[in-house]
Amino acid sequence: MLIYDPLAQYDQFPDECRYIPKSDGLPEFDAVCRRLRAQGNITFIVEECERYIGQGKQLGENAFDLINRGRNWGVGIVAVTRRIQRLSKDFFDLCQHLFLFRTGLKSREYIADMIGWVDTKRVIQLPLYHFLHYNVETEESSVYVLKLKANRAMLQTGGEGDNEKTSQKSFKRLDSAKQLG
């Protein structure tokens, strides 16, 4: 895993798992993408991703290749943003999963264009620490809750048949929107 960490927020992770850019420039982002493309078999988490994979941003050759063909090198990309409407729609065409927390007004129409108004309304109604997982391929969605414990994100699952190991996971599925209530 490599976290592109422009705000240096991930200090609890080992230095070899994060990269703090020296600038907000796209050439530095492209250089990191070149390295990951050559390395392969990695998950690339891009914080504040609208700065690098944003609407109208001219991607460098390596960033373009990594986003469009990274699956061929075993590179998965996780794009993290609070400004989803600024993220490139081209990027979304390649996504398999969306994890959406409650959004602001400007994001709603943008999200509805991708997942429809039914699920967008579910996102709008989400309580604090809840998120909607949307599977782009199957067009199915589920709501989960993130449990926080001792200043650290801890996820818990519920449900029949969960064994002790499974109950250590990081989220709990809520089976219907009416549970949000």
C-alpha positions in Angstrom: 0.0 0.0 0.0 1.1 3.5 -0.7 -0.8 6.6 0.6 -0.3 9.8 -1.4 -0.6 12.1 1.7 -0.5 15.8 0.7 -1.7 17.0 4.2 0.6 14.6 6.1 -2.4 13.2 8.0 -1.3 9.5 8.0 1.5 9.8 10.5 0.4 6.5 12.2 1.5 4.6 9.1 5.1 3.6 8.5 7.0 6.0 6.3 7.4 3.4 3.5 3.6 3.2 3.2 3.1 6.9 2.6 4.4 9.6 0.3 4.2 13.3 1.3 4.5 15.4 -1.8 6.8 18.4 -1.7 4.3 20.3 -4.0 0.7 20.1 -5.2 2.0 19.8 -8.7 0.9 17.1 -11.2 4.5 16.3 -12.3 5.3 15.0 -8.8 2.1 12.9 -8.8 3.0 11.6 -12.2 6.5 10.6 -11.0 4.9 8.5 -8.2 2.5 6.9 -10.6 5.5 5.9 -12.8 7.1 4.2 -9.8 3.9 2.4 -8.9 3.4 1.3 -12.5 6.8 -0.3 -12.6 6.4 -1.9 -9.2 2.9 -3.3 -9.6 0.9 -5.3 -7.1 0.0 -2.4 -4.8 -3.0 -0.4 -3.5 -2.6 3.3 -4.1 -4.6 5.6 -1.9 -4.8 9.2 -3.1 -5.9 11.7 -0.5 -7.3 15.0 -1.6 -7.6 13.3 -5.0 -9.5 16.0 -6.7 -6.2 17.9 -6.8 -4.6 15.2 -9.0 -7.5 13.3 -10.7 -9.9 16.3 -11.0 -12.2 17.6 -13.6 -10.2 19.3 -16.3 -6.8 18.2 -14.9 -4.4 17.2 -17.6 -2.9 13.9 -16.3 0.6 13.0 -17.0 1.3 10.0 -19.1 2.1 7.7 -16.1 -0.9 8.9 -14.1 -3.2 8.4 -17.1 -1.8 4.8 -17.7 -2.1 3.9 -14.0 -5.7 5.1 -13.8 -6.7 3.5 -17.1 -4.7 0.3 -17.0 -3.5 -0.1 -13.5 -5.5 -3.3 -13.1 -3.1 -4.9 -15.7 -0.2 -4.3 -13.2 -2.1 -5.2 -10.1 -2.6 -1.6 -9.0 -5.8 -0.7 -7.2 -6.6 3.0 -6.7 -8.6 4.4 -3.8 -9.6 8.0 -4.4 -10.5 9.9 -1.2 -12.2 13.3 -1.4 -14.8 15.5 0.2 -15.3 17.3 -3.1 -16.7 14.5 -5.2 -18.1 16.9 -7.8 -14.6 18.0 -8.6 -13.4 14.5 -9.3 -13.0 13.4 -12.9 -16.0 11.5 -14.3 -13.5 9.6 -16.5 -12.1 8.1 -13.3 -15.6 7.0 -12.2 -16.1 5.2 -15.5 -13.4 2.8 -14.3 -14.6 2.5 -10.7 -16.1 -0.7 -9.3 -17.0 0.5 -5.9 -18.1 3.8 -4.3 -18.1 4.5 -0.6 -20.2 7.6 0.1 -20.7 9.5 3.3 -23.3 12.2 3.7 -22.6 15.0 1.1 -23.1 18.7 0.6 -25.5 20.3 -1.8 -23.1 20.7 -4.7 -22.3 16.9 -4.7 -25.8 15.6 -4.9 -26.6 16.1 -8.6 -23.1 14.8 -9.5 -23.7 11.6 -7.5 -27.2 11.2 -8.8 -25.8 11.2 -12.4 -23.7 8.2 -11.4 -25.9 6.1 -9.1 -29.4 7.5 -9.5 -31.6 9.6 -7.2 -32.9 6.6 -5.1 -29.4 5.8 -3.7 -28.4 9.5 -3.7 -31.4 10.2 -1.3 -30.1 7.5 0.9 -26.7 9.2 1.0 -28.3 12.5 1.9 -30.1 11.0 4.9 -27.0 9.2 6.3 -26.3 9.8 10.0 -22.8 10.6 11.2 -20.3 7.8 10.6 -22.6 5.9 8.2 -21.7 5.3 4.5 -23.3 3.8 1.5 -21.4 1.2 -0.5 -22.4 1.2 -4.1 -21.3 -1.6 -6.4 -21.1 -0.1 -9.9 -21.1 -3.5 -11.7 -24.2 -4.9 -10.0 -25.8 -1.5 -9.1 -26.5 -2.8 -5.6 -26.0 -0.7 -2.5 -25.8 -1.2 1.2 -25.5 1.1 4.2 -22.8 0.5 6.8 -21.7 2.3 10.0 -18.1 3.1 11.0 -17.6 2.5 14.7 -14.9 4.6 16.4 -13.1 3.3 19.5 -10.3 5.0 21.4 -9.5 7.6 18.7 -9.0 4.8 16.2 -11.4 3.5 13.6 -12.6 0.1 14.6 -15.2 -1.7 12.5 -17.7 -4.2 13.8 -20.0 -6.5 11.8 -23.2 -7.9 13.0 -25.4 -10.7 11.8 -26.1 -14.3 12.1 -23.3 -16.7 11.5 -20.5 -14.2 12.3 -17.6 -15.9 13.9 -15.2 -14.2 16.3 -12.7 -13.3 13.6 -15.4 -11.8 11.4 -16.7 -9.7 14.2 -13.4 -7.8 14.3 -14.1 -6.2 10.9 -14.5 -2.6 10.5 -18.1 -2.0 9.6 -21.6 -3.1 10.3 -24.1 -3.6 7.5 -27.6 -2.0 8.0 -30.1 -4.0 6.0 -32.5 -1.3 5.1 -32.8 2.4 4.7 -35.6 2.6 7.3 -33.0 1.7 10.0 -31.5 5.1 9.3 -34.5 6.8 10.3 
